[in-house]
Amino acid sequence: MTTKDNQINGSTKGADAVDEAIAKGIDLDGSPIESEKLDLYNKVMALEGNRQRSGVKNTMRSRIVRIGAKHIAQAELNKMLEDADFTPLKEKEIAFYYGGK
């Protein structure tokens, strides 16, 4: 199967596609990822893997904000957070993700 076939079949979509590509050392376009980049990535991910977590709900909210801001308007994301009983967007998040809009 070619890279173009993979793209058509959707295997270049989502976080799993990126994780799989990193594990194989191959970018989504089929080109190799340089060993220096893989080494640094693996070193930082190992550090993150050893970090104490504060709770699943905090991590869920953080991911919702970080990823949601790419796809959802500020007011809509804020309402969705509130409706799900999460803390609404903070001023620093609005400034960072929405440019203070």
Biopython code that builds the backbone (N, CA, C, O; Angstrom):
import numpy as np
from Bio.PDB.StructureBuilder import StructureBuilder

atoms = [
    (1, "MET", "N", (0.851, -1.182, 0.000)),
    (1, "MET", "CA", (0.000, 0.000, 0.000)),
    (1, "MET", "C", (0.893, 1.242, 0.000)),
    (1, "MET", "O", (1.857, 1.302, 0.763)),
    (2, "THR", "N", (0.595, 2.213, -0.827)),
    (2, "THR", "CA", (1.405, 3.421, -0.926)),
    (2, "THR", "C", (0.966, 4.444, 0.110)),
    (2, "THR", "O", (-0.093, 4.324, 0.726)),
    (3, "THR", "N", (1.813, 5.455, 0.283)),
    (3, "THR", "CA", (1.461, 6.539, 1.209)),
    (3, "THR", "C", (0.170, 7.208, 0.769)),
    (3, "THR", "O", (-0.674, 7.558, 1.594)),
    (4, "LYS", "N", (0.022, 7.383, -0.546)),
    (4, "LYS", "CA", (-1.210, 7.988, -1.062)),
    (4, "LYS", "C", (-2.415, 7.122, -0.694)),
    (4, "LYS", "O", (-3.454, 7.651, -0.299)),
    (5, "ASP", "N", (-2.289, 5.794, -0.820)),
    (5, "ASP", "CA", (-3.371, 4.895, -0.412)),
    (5, "ASP", "C", (-3.669, 5.050, 1.068)),
    (5, "ASP", "O", (-4.834, 5.071, 1.464)),
    (6, "ASN", "N", (-2.612, 5.161, 1.908)),
    (6, "ASN", "CA", (-2.815, 5.344, 3.342)),
    (6, "ASN", "C", (-3.605, 6.618, 3.609)),
    (6, "ASN", "O", (-4.505, 6.631, 4.449)),
    (7, "GLN", "N", (-3.269, 7.689, 2.895)),
    (7, "GLN", "CA", (-3.968, 8.946, 3.103)),
    (7, "GLN", "C", (-5.431, 8.820, 2.699)),
    (7, "GLN", "O", (-6.307, 9.351, 3.381)),
    (8, "ILE", "N", (-5.704, 8.126, 1.601)),
    (8, "ILE", "CA", (-7.077, 7.943, 1.138)),
    (8, "ILE", "C", (-7.864, 7.115, 2.143)),
    (8, "ILE", "O", (-9.039, 7.391, 2.385)),
    (9, "ASN", "N", (-7.234, 6.106, 2.728)),
    (9, "ASN", "CA", (-7.913, 5.240, 3.691)),
    (9, "ASN", "C", (-8.020, 5.857, 5.075)),
    (9, "ASN", "O", (-8.577, 5.235, 5.979)),
    (10, "GLY", "N", (-7.501, 7.060, 5.264)),
    (10, "GLY", "CA", (-7.655, 7.763, 6.520)),
    (10, "GLY", "C", (-6.620, 7.442, 7.573)),
    (10, "GLY", "O", (-6.761, 7.902, 8.707)),
    (11, "SER", "N", (-5.586, 6.676, 7.262)),
    (11, "SER", "CA", (-4.624, 6.303, 8.289)),
    (11, "SER", "C", (-3.683, 7.445, 8.661)),
    (11, "SER", "O", (-2.855, 7.287, 9.557)),
    (12, "THR", "N", (-3.793, 8.585, 7.994)),
    (12, "THR", "CA", (-3.001, 9.748, 8.384)),
    (12, "THR", "C", (-3.828, 10.703, 9.235)),
    (12, "THR", "O", (-3.422, 11.843, 9.463)),
    (13, "LYS", "N", (-4.967, 10.253, 9.696)),
    (13, "LYS", "CA", (-5.830, 11.093, 10.516)),
    (13, "LYS", "C", (-5.731, 10.680, 11.972)),
    (13, "LYS", "O", (-5.601, 9.498, 12.290)),
    (14, "GLY", "N", (-5.794, 11.666, 12.851)),
    (14, "GLY", "CA", (-5.865, 11.410, 14.279)),
    (14, "GLY", "C", (-4.519, 11.192, 14.938)),
    (14, "GLY", "O", (-3.499, 10.979, 14.283)),
    (15, "ALA", "N", (-4.556, 11.255, 16.262)),
    (15, "ALA", "CA", (-3.327, 11.123, 17.058)),
    (15, "ALA", "C", (-2.695, 9.756, 16.917)),
    (15, "ALA", "O", (-1.471, 9.639, 16.975)),
    (16, "ASP", "N", (-3.492, 8.721, 16.734)),
    (16, "ASP", "CA", (-2.933, 7.379, 16.589)),
    (16, "ASP", "C", (-2.044, 7.275, 15.365)),
    (16, "ASP", "O", (-1.012, 6.604, 15.404)),
    (17, "ALA", "N", (-2.433, 7.934, 14.269)),
    (17, "ALA", "CA", (-1.622, 7.899, 13.049)),
    (17, "ALA", "C", (-0.250, 8.512, 13.308)),
    (17, "ALA", "O", (0.761, 8.005, 12.821)),
    (18, "VAL", "N", (-0.215, 9.583, 14.061)),
    (18, "VAL", "CA", (1.054, 10.235, 14.384)),
    (18, "VAL", "C", (1.891, 9.333, 15.280)),
    (18, "VAL", "O", (3.087, 9.163, 15.047)),
    (19, "ASP", "N", (1.274, 8.760, 16.296)),
    (19, "ASP", "CA", (2.006, 7.864, 17.199)),
    (19, "ASP", "C", (2.578, 6.664, 16.451)),
    (19, "ASP", "O", (3.720, 6.267, 16.686)),
    (20, "GLU", "N", (1.788, 6.092, 15.557)),
    (20, "GLU", "CA", (2.255, 4.949, 14.772)),
    (20, "GLU", "C", (3.416, 5.338, 13.870)),
    (20, "GLU", "O", (4.385, 4.590, 13.745)),
    (21, "ALA", "N", (3.323, 6.494, 13.246)),
    (21, "ALA", "CA", (4.395, 6.959, 12.366)),
    (21, "ALA", "C", (5.682, 7.192, 13.159)),
    (21, "ALA", "O", (6.766, 6.827, 12.704)),
    (22, "ILE", "N", (5.565, 7.793, 14.335)),
    (22, "ILE", "CA", (6.739, 8.037, 15.180)),
    (22, "ILE", "C", (7.378, 6.706, 15.564)),
    (22, "ILE", "O", (8.598, 6.559, 15.502)),
    (23, "ALA", "N", (6.556, 5.742, 15.960)),
    (23, "ALA", "CA", (7.074, 4.431, 16.354)),
    (23, "ALA", "C", (7.828, 3.758, 15.208)),
    (23, "ALA", "O", (8.807, 3.048, 15.438)),
    (24, "LYS", "N", (7.373, 3.983, 13.982)),
    (24, "LYS", "CA", (8.027, 3.408, 12.804)),
    (24, "LYS", "C", (9.207, 4.263, 12.340)),
    (24, "LYS", "O", (10.031, 3.810, 11.545)),
    (25, "GLY", "N", (9.287, 5.516, 12.845)),
    (25, "GLY", "CA", (10.352, 6.420, 12.416)),
    (25, "GLY", "C", (10.136, 6.967, 11.023)),
    (25, "GLY", "O", (11.083, 7.352, 10.337)),
    (26, "ILE", "N", (8.871, 6.998, 10.608)),
    (26, "ILE", "CA", (8.533, 7.451, 9.259)),
    (26, "ILE", "C", (7.450, 8.516, 9.348)),
    (26, "ILE", "O", (6.434, 8.315, 10.013)),
    (27, "ASP", "N", (7.661, 9.655, 8.677)),
    (27, "ASP", "CA", (6.674, 10.728, 8.675)),
    (27, "ASP", "C", (5.445, 10.284, 7.884)),
    (27, "ASP", "O", (5.498, 9.276, 7.180)),
    (28, "LEU", "N", (4.351, 11.015, 7.990)),
    (28, "LEU", "CA", (3.113, 10.649, 7.314)),
    (28, "LEU", "C", (3.244, 10.683, 5.797)),
    (28, "LEU", "O", (2.465, 10.040, 5.093)),
    (29, "ASP", "N", (4.227, 11.431, 5.288)),
    (29, "ASP", "CA", (4.441, 11.450, 3.839)),
    (29, "ASP", "C", (5.356, 10.321, 3.373)),
    (29, "ASP", "O", (5.670, 10.230, 2.186)),
    (30, "GLY", "N", (5.790, 9.456, 4.303)),
    (30, "GLY", "CA", (6.633, 8.323, 3.960)),
    (30, "GLY", "C", (8.119, 8.574, 4.108)),
    (30, "GLY", "O", (8.917, 7.648, 3.964)),
    (31, "SER", "N", (8.508, 9.811, 4.394)),
    (31, "SER", "CA", (9.928, 10.128, 4.541)),
    (31, "SER", "C", (10.409, 9.742, 5.941)),
    (31, "SER", "O", (9.644, 9.789, 6.904)),
    (32, "PRO", "N", (11.689, 9.358, 6.042)),
    (32, "PRO", "CA", (12.211, 8.975, 7.358)),
    (32, "PRO", "C", (12.323, 10.186, 8.291)),
    (32, "PRO", "O", (12.576, 11.308, 7.851)),
    (33, "ILE", "N", (12.132, 9.932, 9.570)),
    (33, "ILE", "CA", (12.317, 10.968, 10.590)),
    (33, "ILE", "C", (13.758, 10.838, 11.083)),
    (33, "ILE", "O", (14.205, 9.741, 11.420)),
    (34, "GLU", "N", (14.475, 11.946, 11.125)),
    (34, "GLU", "CA", (15.879, 11.936, 11.531)),
    (34, "GLU", "C", (16.024, 11.400, 12.946)),
    (34, "GLU", "O", (15.193, 11.673, 13.812)),
    (35, "SER", "N", (17.090, 10.632, 13.174)),
    (35, "SER", "CA", (17.308, 10.001, 14.484)),
    (35, "SER", "C", (17.442, 11.030, 15.599)),
    (35, "SER", "O", (17.022, 10.766, 16.725)),
    (36, "GLU", "N", (18.019, 12.201, 15.314)),
    (36, "GLU", "CA", (18.144, 13.245, 16.338)),
    (36, "GLU", "C", (16.767, 13.704, 16.815)),
    (36, "GLU", "O", (16.562, 13.944, 18.005)),
    (37, "LYS", "N", (15.834, 13.824, 15.885)),
    (37, "LYS", "CA", (14.485, 14.251, 16.245)),
    (37, "LYS", "C", (13.770, 13.155, 17.038)),
    (37, "LYS", "O", (13.091, 13.435, 18.025)),
    (38, "LEU", "N", (13.928, 11.909, 16.597)),
    (38, "LEU", "CA", (13.311, 10.798, 17.327)),
    (38, "LEU", "C", (13.892, 10.665, 18.725)),
    (38, "LEU", "O", (13.156, 10.442, 19.686)),
    (39, "ASP", "N", (15.219, 10.803, 18.846)),
    (39, "ASP", "CA", (15.867, 10.697, 20.158)),
    (39, "ASP", "C", (15.357, 11.767, 21.110)),
    (39, "ASP", "O", (15.039, 11.473, 22.263)),
    (40, "LEU", "N", (15.277, 13.012, 20.635)),
    (40, "LEU", "CA", (14.793, 14.103, 21.487)),
    (40, "LEU", "C", (13.337, 13.863, 21.874)),
    (40, "LEU", "O", (12.968, 14.033, 23.036)),
    (41, "TYR", "N", (12.519, 13.473, 20.918)),
    (41, "TYR", "CA", (11.109, 13.199, 21.198)),
    (41, "TYR", "C", (10.982, 12.114, 22.268)),
    (41, "TYR", "O", (10.238, 12.275, 23.236)),
    (42, "ASN", "N", (11.701, 11.025, 22.092)),
    (42, "ASN", "CA", (11.631, 9.919, 23.050)),
    (42, "ASN", "C", (12.135, 10.322, 24.428)),
    (42, "ASN", "O", (11.594, 9.872, 25.438)),
    (43, "LYS", "N", (13.151, 11.154, 24.485)),
    (43, "LYS", "CA", (13.676, 11.632, 25.771)),
    (43, "LYS", "C", (12.624, 12.471, 26.502)),
    (43, "LYS", "O", (12.390, 12.283, 27.696)),
    (44, "VAL", "N", (11.995, 13.395, 25.774)),
    (44, "VAL", "CA", (10.982, 14.262, 26.391)),
    (44, "VAL", "C", (9.744, 13.452, 26.784)),
    (44, "VAL", "O", (9.167, 13.688, 27.845)),
    (45, "MET", "N", (9.334, 12.511, 25.951)),
    (45, "MET", "CA", (8.165, 11.686, 26.275)),
    (45, "MET", "C", (8.439, 10.803, 27.493)),
    (45, "MET", "O", (7.527, 10.539, 28.276)),
    (46, "ALA", "N", (9.667, 10.348, 27.663)),
    (46, "ALA", "CA", (10.016, 9.563, 28.856)),
    (46, "ALA", "C", (9.900, 10.424, 30.109)),
    (46, "ALA", "O", (9.429, 9.957, 31.146)),
    (47, "LEU", "N", (10.329, 11.679, 30.014)),
    (47, "LEU", "CA", (10.182, 12.600, 31.147)),
    (47, "LEU", "C", (8.707, 12.802, 31.476)),
    (47, "LEU", "O", (8.318, 12.780, 32.644)),
    (48, "GLU", "N", (7.894, 12.998, 30.451)),
    (48, "GLU", "CA", (6.456, 13.203, 30.651)),
    (48, "GLU", "C", (5.817, 11.956, 31.243)),
    (48, "GLU", "O", (4.916, 12.050, 32.077)),
    (49, "GLY", "N", (6.282, 10.790, 30.815)),
    (49, "GLY", "CA", (5.739, 9.539, 31.320)),
    (49, "GLY", "C", (5.999, 9.337, 32.798)),
    (49, "GLY", "O", (5.278, 8.589, 33.458)),
    (50, "ASN", "N", (7.016, 9.994, 33.325)),
    (50, "ASN", "CA", (7.355, 9.859, 34.741)),
    (50, "ASN", "C", (6.769, 10.977, 35.607)),
    (50, "ASN", "O", (6.977, 10.996, 36.820)),
    (51, "ARG", "N", (6.034, 11.911, 34.985)),
    (51, "ARG", "CA", (5.486, 13.047, 35.736)),
    (51, "ARG", "C", (4.250, 12.617, 36.513)),
    (51, "ARG", "O", (3.383, 11.920, 35.985)),
    (52, "GLN", "N", (4.178, 13.039, 37.770)),
    (52, "GLN", "CA", (3.015, 12.766, 38.610)),
    (52, "GLN", "C", (1.808, 13.495, 38.047)),
    (52, "GLN", "O", (1.908, 14.664, 37.674)),
    (53, "ARG", "N", (0.697, 12.836, 37.982)),
    (53, "ARG", "CA", (-0.539, 13.412, 37.441)),
    (53, "ARG", "C", (-1.414, 13.945, 38.565)),
    (53, "ARG", "O", (-1.419, 13.419, 39.678)),
    (54, "SER", "N", (-2.160, 15.010, 38.242)),
    (54, "SER", "CA", (-3.026, 15.618, 39.249)),
    (54, "SER", "C", (-4.446, 15.092, 39.185)),
    (54, "SER", "O", (-5.221, 15.297, 40.120)),
    (55, "GLY", "N", (-4.798, 14.432, 38.123)),
    (55, "GLY", "CA", (-6.138, 13.873, 38.017)),
    (55, "GLY", "C", (-6.573, 13.789, 36.572)),
    (55, "GLY", "O", (-6.142, 14.579, 35.732)),
    (56, "VAL", "N", (-7.413, 12.845, 36.295)),
    (56, "VAL", "CA", (-7.874, 12.611, 34.928)),
    (56, "VAL", "C", (-8.739, 13.771, 34.439)),
    (56, "VAL", "O", (-8.608, 14.189, 33.288)),
    (57, "LYS", "N", (-9.607, 14.290, 35.277)),
    (57, "LYS", "CA", (-10.498, 15.366, 34.847)),
    (57, "LYS", "C", (-9.720, 16.616, 34.457)),
    (57, "LYS", "O", (-10.091, 17.303, 33.505)),
    (58, "ASN", "N", (-8.636, 16.922, 35.186)),
    (58, "ASN", "CA", (-7.804, 18.075, 34.824)),
    (58, "ASN", "C", (-7.160, 17.867, 33.458)),
    (58, "ASN", "O", (-7.099, 18.786, 32.641)),
    (59, "THR", "N", (-6.682, 16.648, 33.224)),
    (59, "THR", "CA", (-6.060, 16.345, 31.937)),
    (59, "THR", "C", (-7.096, 16.380, 30.821)),
    (59, "THR", "O", (-6.820, 16.878, 29.730)),
    (60, "MET", "N", (-8.277, 15.857, 31.086)),
    (60, "MET", "CA", (-9.349, 15.895, 30.085)),
    (60, "MET", "C", (-9.663, 17.337, 29.698)),
    (60, "MET", "O", (-9.752, 17.657, 28.513)),
    (61, "ARG", "N", (-9.830, 18.203, 30.691)),
    (61, "ARG", "CA", (-10.150, 19.597, 30.411)),
    (61, "ARG", "C", (-9.045, 20.248, 29.601)),
    (61, "ARG", "O", (-9.310, 20.963, 28.635)),
    (62, "SER", "N", (-7.810, 19.999, 29.997)),
    (62, "SER", "CA", (-6.671, 20.575, 29.291)),
    (62, "SER", "C", (-6.660, 20.167, 27.822)),
    (62, "SER", "O", (-6.432, 20.994, 26.940)),
    (63, "ARG", "N", (-6.907, 18.893, 27.571)),
    (63, "ARG", "CA", (-6.938, 18.412, 26.181)),
    (63, "ARG", "C", (-8.121, 18.992, 25.421)),
    (63, "ARG", "O", (-7.995, 19.357, 24.252)),
    (64, "ILE", "N", (-9.267, 19.077, 26.082)),
    (64, "ILE", "CA", (-10.445, 19.659, 25.434)),
    (64, "ILE", "C", (-10.149, 21.092, 25.007)),
    (64, "ILE", "O", (-10.471, 21.484, 23.885)),
    (65, "VAL", "N", (-9.542, 21.872, 25.889)),
    (65, "VAL", "CA", (-9.240, 23.273, 25.585)),
    (65, "VAL", "C", (-8.196, 23.362, 24.476)),
    (65, "VAL", "O", (-8.374, 24.094, 23.503)),
    (66, "ARG", "N", (-7.102, 22.610, 24.630)),
    (66, "ARG", "CA", (-5.994, 22.697, 23.670)),
    (66, "ARG", "C", (-6.442, 22.277, 22.270)),
    (66, "ARG", "O", (-6.114, 22.945, 21.290)),
    (67, "ILE", "N", (-7.168, 21.207, 22.175)),
    (67, "ILE", "CA", (-7.586, 20.710, 20.868)),
    (67, "ILE", "C", (-8.870, 21.401, 20.402)),
    (67, "ILE", "O", (-9.013, 21.735, 19.226)),
    (68, "GLY", "N", (-9.789, 21.609, 21.327)),
    (68, "GLY", "CA", (-11.050, 22.250, 20.971)),
    (68, "GLY", "C", (-10.872, 23.647, 20.410)),
    (68, "GLY", "O", (-11.615, 24.056, 19.518)),
    (69, "ALA", "N", (-9.898, 24.382, 20.922)),
    (69, "ALA", "CA", (-9.661, 25.753, 20.455)),
    (69, "ALA", "C", (-9.265, 25.787, 18.981)),
    (69, "ALA", "O", (-9.430, 26.814, 18.321)),
    (70, "LYS", "N", (-8.754, 24.693, 18.466)),
    (70, "LYS", "CA", (-8.385, 24.632, 17.041)),
    (70, "LYS", "C", (-9.619, 24.486, 16.154)),
    (70, "LYS", "O", (-9.574, 24.815, 14.969)),
    (71, "HIS", "N", (-10.714, 23.996, 16.721)),
    (71, "HIS", "CA", (-11.869, 23.623, 15.920)),
    (71, "HIS", "C", (-13.160, 24.328, 16.303)),
    (71, "HIS", "O", (-14.106, 24.356, 15.516)),
    (72, "ILE", "N", (-13.212, 24.894, 17.499)),
    (72, "ILE", "CA", (-14.470, 25.420, 18.032)),
    (72, "ILE", "C", (-14.293, 26.886, 18.426)),
    (72, "ILE", "O", (-13.282, 27.258, 19.022)),
    (73, "ALA", "N", (-15.270, 27.702, 18.092)),
    (73, "ALA", "CA", (-15.243, 29.118, 18.460)),
    (73, "ALA", "C", (-15.202, 29.270, 19.981)),
    (73, "ALA", "O", (-15.713, 28.427, 20.717)),
    (74, "GLN", "N", (-14.588, 30.353, 20.430)),
    (74, "GLN", "CA", (-14.372, 30.595, 21.865)),
    (74, "GLN", "C", (-15.662, 30.513, 22.673)),
    (74, "GLN", "O", (-15.716, 29.790, 23.668)),
    (75, "ALA", "N", (-16.685, 31.227, 22.274)),
    (75, "ALA", "CA", (-17.936, 31.252, 23.043)),
    (75, "ALA", "C", (-18.576, 29.861, 23.090)),
    (75, "ALA", "O", (-19.104, 29.448, 24.122)),
    (76, "GLU", "N", (-18.524, 29.152, 21.978)),
    (76, "GLU", "CA", (-19.114, 27.815, 21.927)),
    (76, "GLU", "C", (-18.338, 26.836, 22.815)),
    (76, "GLU", "O", (-18.939, 26.051, 23.548)),
    (77, "LEU", "N", (-16.991, 26.885, 22.746)),
    (77, "LEU", "CA", (-16.186, 26.001, 23.590)),
    (77, "LEU", "C", (-16.410, 26.321, 25.056)),
    (77, "LEU", "O", (-16.513, 25.412, 25.880)),
    (78, "ASN", "N", (-16.486, 27.592, 25.389)),
    (78, "ASN", "CA", (-16.714, 27.991, 26.776)),
    (78, "ASN", "C", (-18.046, 27.438, 27.278)),
    (78, "ASN", "O", (-18.121, 26.915, 28.390)),
    (79, "LYS", "N", (-19.095, 27.551, 26.466)),
    (79, "LYS", "CA", (-20.406, 27.025, 26.849)),
    (79, "LYS", "C", (-20.350, 25.509, 27.002)),
    (79, "LYS", "O", (-20.935, 24.957, 27.935)),
    (80, "MET", "N", (-19.656, 24.839, 26.099)),
    (80, "MET", "CA", (-19.541, 23.381, 26.176)),
    (80, "MET", "C", (-18.833, 22.967, 27.467)),
    (80, "MET", "O", (-19.236, 22.000, 28.113)),
    (81, "LEU", "N", (-17.796, 23.685, 27.839)),
    (81, "LEU", "CA", (-17.091, 23.402, 29.091)),
    (81, "LEU", "C", (-18.026, 23.569, 30.281)),
    (81, "LEU", "O", (-18.111, 22.700, 31.149)),
    (82, "GLU", "N", (-18.726, 24.700, 30.308)),
    (82, "GLU", "CA", (-19.652, 24.963, 31.416)),
    (82, "GLU", "C", (-20.761, 23.922, 31.470)),
    (82, "GLU", "O", (-21.117, 23.458, 32.554)),
    (83, "ASP", "N", (-21.316, 23.547, 30.313)),
    (83, "ASP", "CA", (-22.398, 22.553, 30.265)),
    (83, "ASP", "C", (-21.930, 21.193, 30.792)),
    (83, "ASP", "O", (-22.718, 20.426, 31.346)),
    (84, "ALA", "N", (-20.641, 20.908, 30.610)),
    (84, "ALA", "CA", (-20.087, 19.636, 31.088)),
    (84, "ALA", "C", (-19.543, 19.749, 32.505)),
    (84, "ALA", "O", (-18.912, 18.821, 33.010)),
    (85, "ASP", "N", (-19.789, 20.887, 33.145)),
    (85, "ASP", "CA", (-19.351, 21.149, 34.518)),
    (85, "ASP", "C", (-17.828, 21.182, 34.662)),
    (85, "ASP", "O", (-17.273, 20.781, 35.685)),
    (86, "PHE", "N", (-17.166, 21.674, 33.602)),
    (86, "PHE", "CA", (-15.738, 21.971, 33.679)),
    (86, "PHE", "C", (-15.577, 23.463, 33.950)),
    (86, "PHE", "O", (-16.495, 24.246, 33.706)),
    (87, "THR", "N", (-14.418, 23.850, 34.451)),
    (87, "THR", "CA", (-14.092, 25.257, 34.630)),
    (87, "THR", "C", (-14.125, 25.943, 33.264)),
    (87, "THR", "O", (-13.560, 25.421, 32.303)),
    (88, "PRO", "N", (-14.782, 27.111, 33.161)),
    (88, "PRO", "CA", (-14.798, 27.817, 31.875)),
    (88, "PRO", "C", (-13.388, 28.259, 31.474)),
    (88, "PRO", "O", (-12.446, 28.178, 32.262)),
    (89, "LEU", "N", (-13.271, 28.723, 30.241)),
    (89, "LEU", "CA", (-11.984, 29.199, 29.751)),
    (89, "LEU", "C", (-11.427, 30.290, 30.654)),
    (89, "LEU", "O", (-12.148, 31.186, 31.092)),
    (90, "LYS", "N", (-10.139, 30.194, 30.919)),
    (90, "LYS", "CA", (-9.449, 31.194, 31.729)),
    (90, "LYS", "C", (-8.909, 32.277, 30.806)),
    (90, "LYS", "O", (-8.680, 32.037, 29.620)),
    (91, "GLU", "N", (-8.707, 33.461, 31.353)),
    (91, "GLU", "CA", (-8.213, 34.584, 30.541)),
    (91, "GLU", "C", (-6.917, 34.239, 29.813)),
    (91, "GLU", "O", (-6.745, 34.598, 28.648)),
    (92, "LYS", "N", (-6.003, 33.543, 30.493)),
    (92, "LYS", "CA", (-4.728, 33.195, 29.853)),
    (92, "LYS", "C", (-4.932, 32.193, 28.719)),
    (92, "LYS", "O", (-4.185, 32.215, 27.740)),
    (93, "GLU", "N", (-5.928, 31.318, 28.835)),
    (93, "GLU", "CA", (-6.235, 30.377, 27.748)),
    (93, "GLU", "C", (-6.832, 31.113, 26.562)),
    (93, "GLU", "O", (-6.486, 30.844, 25.412)),
    (94, "ILE", "N", (-7.728, 32.039, 26.849)),
    (94, "ILE", "CA", (-8.336, 32.836, 25.776)),
    (94, "ILE", "C", (-7.251, 33.624, 25.045)),
    (94, "ILE", "O", (-7.231, 33.660, 23.815)),
    (95, "ALA", "N", (-6.361, 34.249, 25.791)),
    (95, "ALA", "CA", (-5.279, 35.017, 25.169)),
    (95, "ALA", "C", (-4.377, 34.124, 24.333)),
    (95, "ALA", "O", (-3.987, 34.495, 23.226)),
    (96, "PHE", "N", (-4.048, 32.959, 24.852)),
    (96, "PHE", "CA", (-3.124, 32.063, 24.151)),
    (96, "PHE", "C", (-3.772, 31.428, 22.923)),
    (96, "PHE", "O", (-3.203, 31.470, 21.832)),
    (97, "TYR", "N", (-4.944, 30.845, 23.090)),
    (97, "TYR", "CA", (-5.564, 30.096, 22.015)),
    (97, "TYR", "C", (-6.391, 30.931, 21.043)),
    (97, "TYR", "O", (-6.535, 30.580, 19.872)),
    (98, "TYR", "N", (-6.928, 32.033, 21.541)),
    (98, "TYR", "CA", (-7.785, 32.845, 20.704)),
    (98, "TYR", "C", (-7.227, 34.240, 20.456)),
    (98, "TYR", "O", (-7.895, 35.075, 19.847)),
    (99, "GLY", "N", (-6.030, 34.494, 20.915)),
    (99, "GLY", "CA", (-5.402, 35.799, 20.698)),
    (99, "GLY", "C", (-6.084, 36.928, 21.417)),
    (99, "GLY", "O", (-6.037, 38.074, 20.969)),
    (100, "GLY", "N", (-6.728, 36.618, 22.542)),
    (100, "GLY", "CA", (-7.369, 37.645, 23.348)),
    (100, "GLY", "C", (-8.671, 38.134, 22.761)),
    (100, "GLY", "O", (-9.213, 39.139, 23.219)),
    (101, "LYS", "N", (-9.193, 37.438, 21.744)),
    (101, "LYS", "CA", (-10.450, 37.870, 21.095)),
    (101, "LYS", "C", (-11.612, 37.790, 22.040)),
    (101, "LYS", "O", (-12.738, 38.113, 21.662)),
]
sb = StructureBuilder()
sb.init_structure("model")
sb.init_model(0)
sb.init_chain("A")
sb.init_seg("    ")
for serial, (resi, resn, name, xyz) in enumerate(atoms, 1):
    if name == "N":
        sb.init_residue(resn, " ", resi, " ")
    sb.init_atom(name, np.array(xyz, "f"), 0.0, 1.0, " ", f" {name:<3s}", serial, name[0])
structure = sb.get_structure()
